[in-house]
């Protein structure tokens, strides 16, 4: 009887050990990523804005938080895709609504009109600060690790955020509308800059770009500007087409390189 008992005990031990050995490797595997997206409604004065939030639900706890600001078209699918891409890299990403009521368009005249309502006015700073505040209100956003990136019109918006003195660690513009900070704002800048620009972008006059670079240099801030050869405006957006003679065109090589620069930049400042 004792022999039978010991035999059964030994068999039971080896079965459990085998089962445990099969389970342990599974426990060590990473939890599959699930990118969660949702609309966030917030108010700027009396204007209702509809932003777009994205984050990886498999990550627990605080993580770096990045604003993703749309082109002059408004908060469309391109911007939402870029926001989800940031989330897949481990950030909590939020695309603010700079026009209100979730407005967007694919008509250039309408886009110009909507952008003109905001750009170069106090509304730009007011709305980008409201978007930044909304991002920081998210439970998993780390207020000590914040960034902002913007495309075209959005590039101007994130510069406005930086010039406001907001506590942003890193600011990235993609083919952005560049402009210099005024004398008062220069003293307030707390961020580092990465400017990604098409060498043949006709939307920015050389003297404006030169003045922009000089003003950042005089301010003593940390900045770098990368030019991409044979590249015009809107080079990160496939919807811009493939005809550079129009002044705006997608350049897949420059886009890929630009996003690598951005990824390395954020990795460095959030380390």
Order of alpha helices (4+ residues) and beta strands (2+ residues): alpha-beta-beta-beta-alpha-beta-alpha-alpha-beta-alpha-beta-alpha-beta-alpha-beta-alpha
